[in-house]
Amino acid sequence: MDFRLMGLESPLFHTLNQMMDVSDHDTASDKTNNALTQTYVRDAKAMAATPADVKEYPNSYVFVIDMPGLKSGDIKVQVEDDNVLVITGERKREEEKEGVKYLRMERRVGKFMRKFVLPENANTDAVSAVCQDGVLSVTVQKLPPPEPKKPRTIEVKIA
């Protein structure tokens, strides 16, 4: 559908048009744009499907995410750009065994991701992560508050 015919030429409508257009394009540029849009949509879905609780304690921030059935090798915790906490991973489908068929498959599989912009007082050098009983807890320690500036006395000279 061409939104320009209806007088809708804004960038928002252009992006929506690209997202809805799943047909093959002739140019390499269009294929690249479509792939980037699909990647963005996939990442947005992965973030939306990963709920988290964030707690603030006097000395730290704690991020809690349910990760049932995942091993530590399936989860990755990183700090990007010195202030963005990124939690990613992948839940894989069990290998199908011969003679067994699924009657219902409701558990989510696939990649997941969450990004959190950390506050200025977060100490990104002191990050720890523990996964226990299917719950991931990532703790980011706080930096100590800065020392208040002491008044400086200036000697008055007599001229």
MARKETOR-690538 format. One record per residue (C-alpha): residue number from 1; residue in one letter; z, y, x. Coordinates in nm, 2 decimals, decimal comma. Layout:
# MARKETOR-690538
NODE   nr  rest       w       v       u
NODE  NUM     a       Z       Y       X
...
//
This chain:
# MARKETOR-690538
NODE   nr  rest       w       v       u
NODE    1     m    0,00    0,00    0,00
NODE    2     d   -0,10    0,34    0,14
NODE    3     f    0,17    0,60    0,06
NODE    4     r   -0,06    0,88    0,18
NODE    5     l   -0,27    0,84   -0,13
NODE    6     m    0,04    0,93   -0,34
NODE    7     g    0,12    1,24   -0,13
NODE    8     l    0,41    1,06    0,06
NODE    9     e    0,34    1,12    0,43
NODE   10     s    0,70    1,15    0,56
NODE   11     p    0,81    0,93    0,86
NODE   12     l    1,05    0,75    0,64
NODE   13     f    0,78    0,63    0,41
NODE   14     h    0,57    0,54    0,71
NODE   15     t    0,85    0,32    0,85
NODE   16     l    0,91    0,16    0,51
NODE   17     n    0,54    0,09    0,48
NODE   18     q    0,54   -0,08    0,83
NODE   19     m    0,85   -0,29    0,74
NODE   20     m    0,69   -0,41    0,41
NODE   21     d    0,35   -0,48    0,57
NODE   22     v    0,36   -0,83    0,70
NODE   23     s   -0,02   -0,88    0,73
NODE   24     d   -0,19   -0,91    1,07
NODE   25     h   -0,30   -0,59    1,23
NODE   26     d   -0,61   -0,55    1,44
NODE   27     t   -0,47   -0,34    1,72
NODE   28     a   -0,22   -0,44    1,99
NODE   29     s   -0,03   -0,11    1,92
NODE   30     d    0,02   -0,21    1,55
NODE   31     k    0,14   -0,56    1,65
NODE   32     t    0,39   -0,41    1,89
NODE   33     n    0,52   -0,17    1,63
NODE   34     n    0,55   -0,45    1,38
NODE   35     a    0,73   -0,67    1,63
NODE   36     l    0,97   -0,39    1,71
NODE   37     t    1,04   -0,33    1,34
NODE   38     q    1,10   -0,70    1,28
NODE   39     t    1,34   -0,70    1,58
NODE   40     y    1,53   -0,40    1,44
NODE   41     v    1,56   -0,56    1,09
NODE   42     r    1,67   -0,89    1,25
NODE   43     d    1,94   -0,71    1,45
NODE   44     a    2,06   -0,51    1,15
NODE   45     k    2,10   -0,83    0,95
NODE   46     a    2,29   -1,00    1,24
NODE   47     m    2,53   -0,70    1,25
NODE   48     a    2,57   -0,69    0,87
NODE   49     a    2,66   -1,06    0,86
NODE   50     t    2,94   -1,03    1,12
NODE   51     p    3,24   -0,86    0,96
NODE   52     a    3,52   -0,74    1,19
NODE   53     d    3,87   -0,60    1,17
NODE   54     v    3,97   -0,33    1,42
NODE   55     k    4,33   -0,26    1,49
NODE   56     e    4,50    0,02    1,69
NODE   57     y    4,82   -0,05    1,87
NODE   58     p    5,02    0,20    2,08
NODE   59     n    4,86    0,06    2,41
NODE   60     s    4,54   -0,10    2,29
NODE   61     y    4,26   -0,16    2,04
NODE   62     v    4,20   -0,51    1,91
NODE   63     f    3,88   -0,63    1,75
NODE   64     v    3,91   -0,94    1,54
NODE   65     i    3,61   -1,15    1,42
NODE   66     d    3,60   -1,49    1,26
NODE   67     m    3,40   -1,74    1,47
NODE   68     p    3,46   -2,08    1,31
NODE   69     g    3,31   -2,37    1,49
NODE   70     l    3,19   -2,18    1,80
NODE   71     k    3,26   -2,26    2,16
NODE   72     s    3,34   -2,00    2,42
NODE   73     g    2,99   -2,06    2,57
NODE   74     d    2,83   -1,95    2,24
NODE   75     i    3,00   -1,60    2,25
NODE   76     k    2,93   -1,31    2,48
NODE   77     v    3,15   -1,00    2,51
NODE   78     q    3,01   -0,70    2,71
NODE   79     v    3,06   -0,33    2,76
NODE   80     e    2,74   -0,13    2,77
NODE   81     d    2,70    0,24    2,87
NODE   82     d    3,07    0,26    2,96
NODE   83     n    3,18    0,30    2,60
NODE   84     v    3,00    0,05    2,38
NODE   85     l    3,17   -0,29    2,31
NODE   86     v    2,90   -0,55    2,23
NODE   87     i    2,99   -0,89    2,09
NODE   88     t    2,70   -1,14    2,05
NODE   89     g    2,65   -1,51    2,01
NODE   90     e    2,47   -1,78    1,83
NODE   91     r    2,57   -2,04    1,58
NODE   92     k    2,34   -2,34    1,62
NODE   93     r    2,26   -2,60    1,35
NODE   94     e    2,39   -2,94    1,41
NODE   95     e    2,14   -3,20    1,54
NODE   96     e    2,00   -3,40    1,25
NODE   97     k    2,09   -3,76    1,26
NODE   98     e    1,86   -4,03    1,14
NODE   99     g    1,94   -4,15    0,79
NODE  100     v    2,13   -3,84    0,70
NODE  101     k    2,00   -3,57    0,47
NODE  102     y    2,16   -3,25    0,37
NODE  103     l    2,23   -3,20    0,00
NODE  104     r    2,34   -2,84    0,05
NODE  105     m    2,33   -2,61    0,36
NODE  106     e    2,54   -2,30    0,31
NODE  107     r    2,69   -2,23    0,65
NODE  108     r    2,52   -1,95    0,84
NODE  109     v    2,33   -2,03    1,15
NODE  110     g    2,15   -1,80    1,40
NODE  111     k    2,24   -1,51    1,62
NODE  112     f    2,50   -1,25    1,54
NODE  113     m    2,59   -0,92    1,70
NODE  114     r    2,84   -0,63    1,66
NODE  115     k    2,85   -0,31    1,85
NODE  116     f    3,15   -0,07    1,86
NODE  117     v    3,16    0,27    2,02
NODE  118     l    3,49    0,29    2,20
NODE  119     p    3,72    0,59    2,19
NODE  120     e    3,75    0,81    2,50
NODE  121     n    4,09    0,67    2,59
NODE  122     a    3,97    0,31    2,60
NODE  123     n    4,00    0,15    2,94
NODE  124     t    3,67   -0,05    2,97
NODE  125     d    3,79   -0,21    3,29
NODE  126     a    4,08   -0,38    3,10
NODE  127     v    3,90   -0,59    2,83
NODE  128     s    4,01   -0,94    2,75
NODE  129     a    3,88   -1,19    2,49
NODE  130     v    4,05   -1,49    2,34
NODE  131     c    3,90   -1,73    2,08
NODE  132     q    4,17   -1,94    1,91
NODE  133     d    4,14   -2,14    1,59
NODE  134     g    3,80   -1,99    1,52
NODE  135     v    3,91   -1,63    1,55
NODE  136     l    3,79   -1,41    1,83
NODE  137     s    4,03   -1,14    1,94
NODE  138     v    3,90   -0,88    2,19
NODE  139     t    4,16   -0,65    2,33
NODE  140     v    4,07   -0,32    2,50
NODE  141     q    4,36   -0,15    2,67
NODE  142     k    4,41    0,23    2,63
NODE  143     l    4,41    0,46    2,93
NODE  144     p    4,75    0,63    2,99
NODE  145     p    4,76    0,98    2,84
NODE  146     p    4,67    1,25    3,09
NODE  147     e    4,96    1,43    3,26
NODE  148     p    5,02    1,77    3,11
NODE  149     k    4,93    2,05    3,34
NODE  150     k    5,23    2,22    3,49
NODE  151     p    5,23    2,60    3,50
NODE  152     r    5,14    2,73    3,83
NODE  153     t    5,34    3,02    3,97
NODE  154     i    5,14    3,29    4,15
NODE  155     e    5,32    3,50    4,41
NODE  156     v    5,29    3,87    4,35
NODE  157     k    5,24    4,07    4,67
NODE  158     i    5,35    4,43    4,71
NODE  159     a    5,08    4,65    4,83
//
